Amino acid sequence: MPNHSSEYFLLAALAITAILTYIIFSPFLSAIILAIVFAVVLHPLYRHLLPLTKSPALASLSVIVLVIIFLLLPLTFIGSQLFNEAAQISTSLVENGGTTGILADLQAFESSVRSIVPIPAEFQIDVNQYARAALTWIASHLGDIFSNIARVLVGLFIFLIALYYTLKEGARLRALAVTHSPLRDKDDEHILDTLHTAINSVVRGNLLIALIQGVLTAVGFLIFGVPNAALWGTIAAVAALIPGIGTALVLTPAITYLFFVSSLASAVGLLVWGVLAVGLIDNFLGPTLVGRGMNLHPLLILLSVLGGIAYFGPIGFILGPLTVTLLVALLGVYFRGAKAVISHSN
């Protein structure tokens, strides 16, 4: 006769310890998930370094060093620029009633437009009011990102450690997942391969191209004299995910601004830069970065990015699209299995 009391006690103990473990790990879940994602993306680099280093530990450490040099340091510089520009906007909004800085530029832009375009006098637009509301929202949300430096540094440390061990022991972790999964090994391998393709497609595809376009937009703004280049470049990176519009949502107002406030040469220069350097990057890098991977519709990418940022914070820029992509991948596996069952029954 089975001892049900001991079985129930074991299940209760498992449930309690699982909940406690989740509570303990919850502050670091985003960093750990992000490390797993980057381990998948960076695994080809790890595989190339492994024969050179002759050691999984050295190969993983080499990848970490490259990530710090080519990813974290540039992101730190961009983040500091965003923080400074957000602070400048806040100062411009508080001091002198916004009569200096970007609001003054917008007021000059409105005056220039009225001097060229015959706008009726009764048609008034309070540029100061609308710009102040928009810039206040941007500055406050950017401030939230950098408000807790200590938490960011701890998360970054956990990310690097988790990335190191995930790269080093990735094959063993995959084997453990397949061994302990209740599904057939064939189904497990298919699911893991599908998720691997999905992660590479999202991170190396739409998101990376959008980031590159955002950086190029910021560089163009710096060259041709558009203020707060890092801020608008970041917005351009998000706008690059919008189907059919992309970075034009940011570039078009900037070109118009330069035409009325600065000079025709600057406006034309930014237009050429936007068409050649920013607009064509998708055509050149898209086939190489995305390849034949699983693609989400750009509208789903945009919604998942905005929703991910709202729910997960800044890390949602990646976790949001990945969550939706993994859902689509699992649904594909499920429906293929259901069709197989129906075909077998018939």
C-alpha positions as MATLAB code, in Angstrom:
seq = 'MPNHSSEYFLLAALAITAILTYIIFSPFLSAIILAIVFAVVLHPLYRHLLPLTKSPALASLSVIVLVIIFLLLPLTFIGSQLFNEAAQISTSLVENGGTTGILADLQAFESSVRSIVPIPAEFQIDVNQYARAALTWIASHLGDIFSNIARVLVGLFIFLIALYYTLKEGARLRALAVTHSPLRDKDDEHILDTLHTAINSVVRGNLLIALIQGVLTAVGFLIFGVPNAALWGTIAAVAALIPGIGTALVLTPAITYLFFVSSLASAVGLLVWGVLAVGLIDNFLGPTLVGRGMNLHPLLILLSVLGGIAYFGPIGFILGPLTVTLLVALLGVYFRGAKAVISHSN';
ca = [
       0.000    0.000    0.000;
       1.553    3.306   -1.087;
       2.395    5.869    1.569;
       0.344    8.836    0.345;
       1.276   11.032    3.314;
       4.973   10.952    2.437;
       4.144   11.682   -1.200;
       1.977   14.663   -0.267;
       4.662   15.922    2.114;
       7.257   15.720   -0.659;
       4.986   17.619   -3.103;
       4.278   20.301   -0.487;
       7.982   20.643    0.298;
       8.785   20.907   -3.406;
       6.126   23.583   -3.900;
       7.296   25.650   -0.931;
      10.988   25.471   -1.841;
      10.186   26.240   -5.489;
       8.270   29.364   -4.448;
      11.053   30.462   -2.107;
      13.659   29.834   -4.805;
      11.664   31.945   -7.262;
      11.446   34.774   -4.711;
      15.212   34.590   -4.135;
      16.038   34.525   -7.860;
      13.328   36.953   -9.037;
      15.494   40.112   -8.791;
      17.959   38.501  -11.209;
      15.613   36.703  -13.619;
      15.861   39.392  -16.294;
      19.669   39.281  -16.203;
      19.691   35.465  -16.326;
      17.207   35.296  -19.216;
      19.179   37.951  -21.079;
      22.378   35.950  -20.515;
      20.747   32.838  -21.993;
      19.596   34.854  -25.010;
      23.058   36.293  -25.612;
      24.641   32.889  -25.083;
      22.533   31.577  -27.965;
      23.421   34.533  -30.176;
      27.128   34.472  -29.287;
      27.543   30.706  -29.434;
      29.022   30.791  -32.988;
      31.710   33.180  -31.729;
      32.383   30.884  -28.760;
      32.641   27.906  -31.114;
      35.215   29.743  -33.266;
      37.296   30.755  -30.233;
      37.272   27.298  -28.667;
      39.918   25.754  -31.003;
      42.164   28.791  -30.481;
      41.960   28.838  -26.686;
      41.874   25.022  -26.240;
      39.686   25.568  -23.181;
      35.934   26.149  -22.719;
      36.673   28.441  -19.770;
      39.105   30.626  -21.756;
      36.779   30.716  -24.769;
      33.876   31.845  -22.578;
      36.069   34.439  -20.871;
      37.218   35.746  -24.271;
      33.601   36.208  -25.351;
      32.896   38.108  -22.116;
      35.810   40.464  -22.785;
      34.581   41.100  -26.340;
      31.052   41.777  -25.062;
      32.401   44.333  -22.594;
      34.512   46.090  -25.241;
      32.118   46.118  -28.187;
      28.721   46.153  -26.473;
      28.763   47.336  -22.865;
      31.221   50.217  -23.244;
      29.355   51.755  -26.225;
      26.030   51.279  -24.410;
      27.492   52.960  -21.332;
      28.584   55.937  -23.423;
      25.175   56.192  -25.097;
      23.466   55.857  -21.729;
      25.521   58.670  -20.243;
      24.684   60.866  -23.220;
      20.984   60.103  -22.800;
      21.182   60.927  -19.110;
      22.936   64.234  -19.807;
      20.468   65.215  -22.510;
      17.513   64.287  -20.307;
      19.012   66.469  -17.567;
      19.463   69.330  -20.041;
      15.840   69.029  -21.129;
      14.678   69.060  -17.505;
      16.793   72.145  -16.854;
      15.410   73.836  -19.948;
      11.872   73.122  -18.771;
      12.472   74.497  -15.273;
      14.806   77.445  -15.751;
      13.577   80.620  -17.439;
      10.234   79.063  -18.283;
      11.774   77.005  -21.058;
      13.036   80.083  -22.934;
      16.379   78.433  -23.555;
      17.380   75.155  -25.114;
      15.150   72.980  -27.208;
      11.915   74.835  -26.440;
      13.464   78.077  -27.675;
      14.512   76.247  -30.857;
      10.959   75.009  -31.348;
       9.569   78.504  -30.885;
      12.072   79.825  -33.439;
      11.011   77.012  -35.762;
       7.347   78.029  -35.428;
       8.221   81.665  -36.177;
      10.229   80.650  -39.250;
       7.351   78.537  -40.574;
       4.883   81.398  -40.093;
       7.206   83.787  -41.931;
       7.236   81.503  -44.979;
       3.867   79.711  -44.926;
       0.745   81.942  -44.850;
      -0.937   80.555  -41.718;
      -4.107   82.419  -40.606;
      -3.659   84.433  -37.422;
      -6.590   82.712  -35.712;
      -4.866   79.346  -36.186;
      -2.617   79.309  -33.149;
      -0.487   76.405  -31.963;
       1.017   76.617  -28.501;
       4.314   74.906  -29.355;
       5.620   75.616  -25.870;
       2.726   73.801  -24.194;
       2.769   70.675  -26.358;
       6.557   70.451  -26.510;
       6.813   70.909  -22.745;
       4.375   68.024  -22.140;
       6.183   65.712  -24.589;
       9.672   66.549  -23.350;
       8.641   66.214  -19.705;
       7.376   62.686  -20.413;
      10.598   61.732  -22.233;
      12.867   63.196  -19.567;
      10.993   61.531  -16.702;
      11.061   58.094  -18.334;
      14.736   58.368  -19.218;
      15.435   59.368  -15.645;
      13.754   56.200  -14.389;
      16.152   54.097  -16.430;
      19.212   55.529  -14.699;
      17.645   56.185  -11.278;
      19.071   53.085   -9.590;
      22.687   52.744  -10.627;
      23.468   50.131   -7.980;
      20.712   47.806   -9.224;
      21.919   48.211  -12.796;
      25.495   47.333  -11.806;
      24.404   44.252   -9.844;
      22.254   43.114  -12.761;
      25.156   43.643  -15.133;
      27.443   41.570  -12.907;
      24.897   38.726  -12.746;
      24.448   38.931  -16.518;
      28.173   38.530  -17.189;
      28.561   35.645  -14.732;
      25.486   33.858  -16.100;
      26.670   34.443  -19.672;
      30.066   32.935  -18.841;
      28.623   29.728  -17.386;
      25.901   29.425  -20.027;
      28.496   29.572  -22.791;
      30.856   27.239  -20.976;
      28.243   24.619  -20.067;
      25.625   25.226  -22.737;
      25.838   21.731  -24.259;
      25.450   20.077  -20.840;
      22.466   22.294  -19.955;
      20.783   21.429  -23.256;
      21.340   17.707  -22.629;
      19.866   18.026  -19.125;
      16.791   19.800  -20.511;
      16.233   17.047  -23.071;
      16.824   14.267  -20.532;
      14.459   15.593  -17.867;
      11.703   16.807  -20.188;
       8.543   14.662  -20.222;
       8.340   15.014  -24.010;
      10.022   12.718  -26.480;
      13.664   13.555  -27.144;
      12.809   14.181  -30.794;
      10.174   16.771  -29.798;
      12.552   18.388  -27.305;
      15.272   18.776  -29.906;
      12.796   20.237  -32.385;
      11.497   22.759  -29.828;
      15.005   23.811  -28.783;
      16.098   24.198  -32.416;
      13.004   26.290  -33.146;
      13.645   28.546  -30.147;
      17.309   28.855  -31.110;
      16.285   30.044  -34.580;
      13.710   32.431  -33.133;
      16.200   34.044  -30.735;
      18.779   34.554  -33.468;
      16.177   35.947  -35.824;
      14.851   38.525  -33.381;
      18.117   39.689  -31.788;
      20.307   39.522  -34.897;
      17.515   40.634  -37.187;
      14.958   43.347  -36.523;
      16.348   44.626  -33.226;
      19.994   44.840  -34.276;
      19.087   46.575  -37.533;
      16.894   49.034  -35.609;
      19.767   49.759  -33.197;
      22.173   50.354  -36.081;
      19.693   52.704  -37.735;
      19.259   54.560  -34.449;
      23.021   54.997  -34.063;
      23.383   56.201  -37.661;
      20.516   58.643  -37.135;
      22.225   60.041  -34.035;
      25.512   60.382  -35.959;
      23.708   62.274  -38.722;
      22.127   64.598  -36.183;
      25.540   65.293  -34.656;
      27.063   66.037  -38.059;
      24.334   68.409  -39.228;
      23.611   70.157  -35.939;
      20.342   68.713  -34.640;
      20.267   69.144  -30.832;
      19.964   66.188  -28.420;
      21.273   63.719  -30.988;
      21.519   60.739  -28.621;
      17.943   61.189  -27.406;
      16.446   61.407  -30.893;
      18.674   58.592  -32.113;
      17.218   56.357  -29.385;
      13.695   57.317  -30.432;
      14.674   56.613  -34.058;
      15.761   53.090  -33.059;
      12.263   52.412  -31.717;
      10.652   54.127  -34.712;
      12.678   51.864  -37.032;
      10.427   49.010  -35.901;
       7.259   50.702  -37.199;
       6.118   49.081  -40.491;
       6.311   51.342  -43.519;
       7.472   54.425  -41.581;
      10.653   53.595  -39.698;
      13.224   56.274  -38.997;
      11.399   58.719  -41.280;
       9.208   59.445  -38.256;
      12.221   61.151  -36.657;
      14.251   62.185  -39.701;
      11.466   64.094  -41.474;
      10.816   66.571  -38.620;
      14.583   66.966  -38.143;
      15.124   67.782  -41.838;
      12.231   70.261  -41.709;
      13.683   71.798  -38.562;
      17.085   72.293  -40.213;
      15.455   73.796  -43.315;
      13.647   76.518  -41.361;
      16.032   77.095  -38.430;
      19.517   76.237  -39.717;
      20.337   76.158  -43.440;
      19.285   74.510  -46.684;
      22.670   72.782  -46.971;
      22.264   71.110  -43.566;
      18.729   69.998  -44.419;
      19.820   68.521  -47.753;
      22.835   66.877  -46.126;
      20.680   65.192  -43.491;
      18.216   64.115  -46.192;
      20.994   62.438  -48.183;
      22.395   60.850  -45.025;
      18.970   59.555  -44.076;
      18.343   58.008  -47.486;
      21.794   56.505  -48.086;
      23.239   55.707  -44.651;
      20.084   55.034  -42.636;
      17.411   54.045  -45.127;
      19.422   51.483  -47.094;
      20.984   49.700  -44.102;
      18.047   47.309  -43.921;
      18.573   46.216  -47.529;
      22.280   45.514  -46.985;
      22.230   43.926  -43.527;
      18.764   42.351  -43.467;
      19.529   39.222  -45.525;
      22.858   38.706  -43.700;
      21.608   39.190  -40.137;
      18.175   37.624  -40.387;
      19.031   34.910  -42.873;
      16.390   32.229  -43.031;
      15.391   32.562  -39.431;
      11.896   32.900  -38.079;
      10.603   36.457  -38.579;
       7.931   38.355  -36.683;
       5.824   40.931  -38.450;
       7.236   44.432  -37.803;
       3.971   45.486  -36.137;
       4.284   42.619  -33.640;
       7.907   43.617  -33.051;
       6.864   47.216  -32.315;
       4.053   46.214  -29.942;
       6.252   43.688  -28.175;
       9.041   46.260  -27.733;
       6.723   48.904  -26.258;
       4.871   46.366  -24.115;
       8.137   44.761  -23.020;
       9.568   48.100  -21.906;
       6.339   48.890  -20.029;
       6.371   45.539  -18.197;
      10.041   44.556  -17.841;
      11.636   48.016  -17.911;
      14.555   48.863  -20.231;
      15.420   45.173  -20.657;
      11.989   44.702  -22.260;
      13.429   46.099  -25.483;
      14.747   42.566  -26.002;
      12.613   40.417  -23.693;
       9.323   41.641  -25.169;
       9.970   40.545  -28.771;
      11.609   37.324  -27.575;
       8.583   36.407  -25.472;
       6.243   36.876  -28.428;
       8.593   35.024  -30.755;
       8.915   32.081  -28.397;
       5.129   31.955  -28.120;
       4.817   31.820  -31.907;
       7.487   29.098  -32.049;
       5.767   26.964  -29.408;
       2.395   27.414  -31.077;
       3.926   26.196  -34.328;
       5.270   23.094  -32.575;
       1.917   22.462  -30.902;
      -0.147   22.778  -34.075;
       2.236   20.567  -36.004;
       1.850   17.938  -33.297;
      -1.935   18.287  -33.359;
      -2.009   17.834  -37.130;
       0.145   14.728  -36.799;
      -2.261   13.250  -34.234;
      -5.266   13.971  -36.464;
      -3.567   12.461  -39.496;
      -2.622    9.351  -37.494;
      -6.188    8.904  -36.189;
      -7.588    9.170  -39.702;
];
